[in-house]
Amino acid sequence: MMRKQLVVGLASVAITLLALTAGAVGAQAQGIEHDGGDTGGNSDVPYVIGGGDARKGEFPFVASVQNKGKHECTGSLISSGSVLTAYHCVREPMDVANLTVVVGRNDLNDKSSGHVRKVELIFADDKNDTAVLYLDKSIDDIYPVKFPTPGTDALLRPGSLATLAGWGNIDPHLPHDPSILQKVQVPLLSQNECAAAWEHVSGMFTDKNICAGRAGIGSCYGDSGGPLFKKIGSDFYQIGVVSRGGGTCAQPGEPGIYASTSVTSFLEDMEQVYPKPEPVTAADS
């Protein structure tokens, strides 16, 4: 099950977004666990479950993908002019004209901080449940997240911890949308363990995915599209994109499923599906 269900239509690409609005009370949550922070949460639209507040400026590359000014999904700055999120977060019938991205703002209520950008184009890859949002103006004072070397698994050792960050629901049973970015560290699972955990749901887990999380720790509504990452030195490496999970966040035996950024096909598809846009003009805010 995808985290969000919103749809955006483009002439060249069908963009499907599982729209799980941060405040969607009746929506089915899907458990998704992520490794890359001290917070977590899992559900249809992943919110961090079992984590805590990120420090201001701790993860400046984490983005809030908003529809009509309201947080819908999480994303990550991957270049000065583009943000990576989940395909299901931006699919039709969502109107791209209503989409904005906020980067570098730890507390979404603090309108004086961070950068707000309009979304000009969306290119989506439904096979990997990923989408790239091209911004109307570049962001030049925040370092984008990095990706692992294609085809490697050095950062995917089962049992190691990764960080998940997002503004998703922090309660697996009741709506509780945080304004402050949440973080949690989640353990990575082996591919065999993940396949076994989701063998009862056909097509839920594929070789393009990785799993992370455990009971009480993971993603939830609003975390969809957000990064699962590891820090090496001063650099952040994104190893996954919050994609899907169980009906209730962070439940036992339902690890979160992420689109893997390590598989060779991910970067190959990135090059084929996401054309490089013309350079955008920098702005002050």
N, C-alpha and C positions, 0 to 999 in steps of 0.2 A: 504494500500500500504506500502510495506516495505521501510525502509530508504535506504538500499543499495542493490545492486544486484551483488554480487560476489559469486562465488561458489568454494568450496574446496571439493575435494573428498577424503574420507578415506574409507578403506576397511570395517570397521564396522559401519560407520555412514555417512549418506549423509549430507554434510554441505552446506547450501544454504545461500548465502550472497547477500542481495539486494545491488548491487554495486552502491553506490552513491559516487563517488570520490569527494574529496573536490573541485575539479575543474570541475565537470561535469556540463557544462552550459545548455545543452539541456535536462537534466534529469528532470523528473517531481518531484517537491518537495512535501514532505508530511508533513503536519503540525503536529508537535509533541511538546507538552508543557511539561516542567519539573519543579519540585520544588526543589531547593537546591542550590541556588547561586544567584548572582545579575546579571546574564546574561541570555539570552535565545535565542531560535530560533526554528522554526519548519518547516519541509519539509520532502521530501522523505528520504534524508540523512540529518538528522537534524543538523542544525547549530544553534547556539544560536542567537535568534532574540530579540532585545530590551534590551540586557544586556550590559555588559562592561568587561574590562580586569580583570582577577583574579590576585591577588597579587602573587608574586613569593613565592612558598612554601605554599600557602593557601590551596590547595587541592592536595597534593603530590600523592595521590592514584589514581588520574585520569590518564588514559593511552591513548596513541595514537596508534591505530592499523594501521599498514602501509603495503602497498603492493609495493614491489620493492622500498622501501624507501620513498614512498609518502603516506601522511595521507589519510586513507579511512574511518575509523570509530573511534568512541571513545569507551573506556572501563573502567574498574575499577579493581584495584588489590584487590583480595578477599582472597589471601593467599600469602605466600612468593614466591610460584612457579606457581601461576595461575591468569589469568585475565578473568573477565566476560565481554561479549559483546553480540551483537545480532546475532541470528542464520543467519539472511539474509545477514549479513556482511561477512560470511565466507563459503558460500555454493559453490558447484562446479559451474563452472570449475576452481575456484581459486586454485592455487598451493600453498600448505602449505610451500613449500621451499622458496617462495617469501615473506612470512609473517614475520614481526618483530613487536615487541611491545616496545614502549618507555614509561617509567614510571618516574615520578619525574621531568619532563622537562616542565616548564611553557611556554617558548617560543621555538617553534619547530625549530627556526633558530639558537638557541644557542646549538650547537653540543657538547659543553664542559660540559653540565649539564645533570643530569638524568642518567637513566640506559637503555641500549638497549639490548633486548633479542630476540633470535630466538624462533620461535614457533615449538615445537616438535610434539605435538598432539593436535587435536581439537575434542572435544566431544560436539555434538549439540543436542538441544531439540527443534524440530520444533513446538511442541504444545505450548510452552511458548515463542517462538522466542528468545531463549537464547543459548549461546554457551560458553564453557569454553576453554580457550587456555592455554595449559601447556607449560611453559617456559623451555628453555634448562638449565638455571641457576637461582638460587633463588635470590630474592631481600630482604635483611635482615635489611635494615635501613629505611624502609618505613612501617608504620602501615597500614595494609589492612583495607578496609571499613568493617563495620559490617552489619548484617541483623537483621530485627525485629524478635521478638518471633513469631514462626510459628502460623498461624491462628488468629493473633490479628489484631486490626485495630486502636490501640491507636495513631499511627502516620499518620493516613489517614483521619483525621477530615476534612470534606468539608469546604472550605474557608480558611483553614490554608495554610501557605506558605511552599514550598519546594524549594530546589536549583537544578538547572540544570547547568551542566558544560560540555563544549566540544569545539572542534575546527571547528564546522560547519559554514556554510555560515551565514554571519551576515546581508545580504540584502535579503528580500523575493522575489525580482524581478530580481536582477542581481547578477552574481557571484562575491563574495567578501570573499575570504578565509583568515581568520586571522591566524597569526603565534602564537599569544599569546592566551592562554586558556581563553575562555569567560565564564561568569557566569551570571545567572539571577534567580530571584525568581519568581515562578509561583504559582497561587492558585490551590488547589486541588478541584475537582468536586465530587459530590456524584455519586454513581453508576447509579442511575436513570437518572441524568442529562446527564451523558456520553452516556448512552444507547439511550436517546432521541436525542442527537446531531448526533449520527451516525446510527439512525434507517433506513436511506435511503440507507445504504450500508450493504448488507447482510454479516454477519460474521465479520464485522469490529471490533466490541467490544464484548468481552466475559467476563465471571466471573473471568478469570485469569488476567484481565487487570485493570488498573486504568487510570484516565484521569487527565490532568492538563493543565493550560494555559488560555490565553485569547487573544483577538485581539492585535496584535503588540508585543506579548511576547511568546516565545516558541522555539522549536528546529527547525533545518533545515538540509540541506544536510551536511553530515560529522559528525553530532551529534549522528547518529544511534549507538546503543549499549552503549551509555554513561549513567552515573548514575543520577538518581533523588534521592535526599537525604536530610536528616535533620541532624543538629548538636545538640547533647545533651551533655552538658559539653564539654569535649575535644574529644568526639567520634563522628564519622560520621556513620549514619545508612542509608543504601541504601534501598529505598522503591520501586524503579522502574528502569526499563531498557528501554531507548528510543527505540521504536518499529516502530510506523507508525503514519500517519496523513493524512491531505488533500493534494491536488495537489499544493497548494501554501502555503508557511510557514506563521504561526501565523495569520491566517485569522479569522474573526468573526464567531462564531458558529462552529469552527472546532478545538476543544481541542486536544492536543497531546495524543496519546495512548501509555501507557507503560506496559511492562510485570511486573506484581506485584511480589515483593519478599516476601510479607506478607502472601499470600495464602498458606495453608498447603501443597498443591500439589507441590508448587515450590520447597521447600526443599526436599520433598519426591522424586520428579523427579531428583533433583540434586544428591541425593544419589544413585538412580538407573541408571541414564544416565551417570553420570560423575564418573567413577571409580577413586579411589585415586591412583595417580601415585607413583612410587618409589621416595624417597627424591632426590632432585637435589642438586648439589654442588654450594655453594656460589661463587660469583666472585666479583671483585673490581669495575667493571664498568657496 
